[in-house]
Amino acid sequence: MLTYPLNGHTFDYNKRVQTKFIQQIMQFLYVDISDYPVTNEGIYQACYDEVVAEATDTGDLPMYGQQMLNQSAQWKYEDFLKDIKLMVG
């Protein structure tokens, strides 16, 4: 069984369980977060890709600058980690 650390906590890497766990925490409507590594960088990349995909889908991407995309991804990332910490203690 593979395990990965995430901010001091270790999660079993089982794609089905991981996907269900993450879907309970936060909706990723455009990307499958289980396709990303369970690292801080991987989770941030998933958040960034989600922000870009949502902005593209809604037609808002032309109004976003790179700084706004990065800031939105950072907020999503921070909210995601906060929700994980609440769930695992």
Summary of the structure (lengths in Angstrom):
residues: 89
radius of gyration: 13.6
end to end distance: 22.7
largest distance: 44.5
contacts: 219
relative contact order: 0.15
helix: 66%
strand: 9%
